[in-house]
Amino acid sequence: MANLKNPDLPRPEAAGEKDTYDDLIEKIATKVVAWRMSIPAIMVLESAKPLSFVASQALVFLEPLVQAFLNTREYRRFYEMLENRENVERLIQAIERKEEEYQAAQKAQKKQRKEAR
């Protein structure tokens, strides 16, 4: 099935491949942790998980406005990712994992500074 917006761009499903969104999930999780917004992001994602499909359709509706500010290919992949609750759960898990890695790195740095004194 071709992409409805641009028929020249085939969707991953057309080639027999299913987009796993792994790269997008990792990118979002990394930015959320870097911005120190892990807890609010997890709370929002957990509470909105039952409405993820409705939220993705709202993002489809807002796409013409967003095109002026964001990369439309990644935006499209983001709202397509939200259509499946499993992807939302994978995003939550990625944020939790990145947050644990960040906390461990912070503890190691703190311990290193303490030993340097």
Contacts in CASP RR format, 6 or more apart in sequence:
PFRMAT RR
TARGET T0000
AUTHOR 0000-0000-0000
METHOD contacts of the structure
MODEL  1
MANLKNPDLPRPEAAGEKDTYDDLIEKIATKVVAWRMSIPAIMVLESAKP
LSFVASQALVFLEPLVQAFLNTREYRRFYEMLENRENVERLIQAIERKEE
EYQAAQKAQKKQRKEAR
1 11 0 8 1.000
1 13 0 8 1.000
1 14 0 8 1.000
2 8 0 8 1.000
2 9 0 8 1.000
2 10 0 8 1.000
2 11 0 8 1.000
2 14 0 8 1.000
3 9 0 8 1.000
3 10 0 8 1.000
3 11 0 8 1.000
5 76 0 8 1.000
11 19 0 8 1.000
12 18 0 8 1.000
12 19 0 8 1.000
13 19 0 8 1.000
19 77 0 8 1.000
19 80 0 8 1.000
21 77 0 8 1.000
21 80 0 8 1.000
21 81 0 8 1.000
21 87 0 8 1.000
21 90 0 8 1.000
24 74 0 8 1.000
24 77 0 8 1.000
24 78 0 8 1.000
24 81 0 8 1.000
25 81 0 8 1.000
25 87 0 8 1.000
25 90 0 8 1.000
25 91 0 8 1.000
25 94 0 8 1.000
26 94 0 8 1.000
28 78 0 8 1.000
28 91 0 8 1.000
28 94 0 8 1.000
28 95 0 8 1.000
29 91 0 8 1.000
29 94 0 8 1.000
29 95 0 8 1.000
29 97 0 8 1.000
29 98 0 8 1.000
30 98 0 8 1.000
32 38 0 8 1.000
32 41 0 8 1.000
32 95 0 8 1.000
32 98 0 8 1.000
33 95 0 8 1.000
33 98 0 8 1.000
33 99 0 8 1.000
33 102 0 8 1.000
38 95 0 8 1.000
38 96 0 8 1.000
38 98 0 8 1.000
38 99 0 8 1.000
41 95 0 8 1.000
42 92 0 8 1.000
42 95 0 8 1.000
42 96 0 8 1.000
45 88 0 8 1.000
45 91 0 8 1.000
45 92 0 8 1.000
45 95 0 8 1.000
46 92 0 8 1.000
48 55 0 8 1.000
48 88 0 8 1.000
49 85 0 8 1.000
49 88 0 8 1.000
49 89 0 8 1.000
50 85 0 8 1.000
52 82 0 8 1.000
52 83 0 8 1.000
52 84 0 8 1.000
52 85 0 8 1.000
52 88 0 8 1.000
53 82 0 8 1.000
53 83 0 8 1.000
53 85 0 8 1.000
55 82 0 8 1.000
56 79 0 8 1.000
56 80 0 8 1.000
56 81 0 8 1.000
56 82 0 8 1.000
56 83 0 8 1.000
57 79 0 8 1.000
59 66 0 8 1.000
59 75 0 8 1.000
59 78 0 8 1.000
59 79 0 8 1.000
59 82 0 8 1.000
60 79 0 8 1.000
63 72 0 8 1.000
63 75 0 8 1.000
63 76 0 8 1.000
63 79 0 8 1.000
66 72 0 8 1.000
66 75 0 8 1.000
67 75 0 8 1.000
81 87 0 8 1.000
81 91 0 8 1.000
82 88 0 8 1.000
END
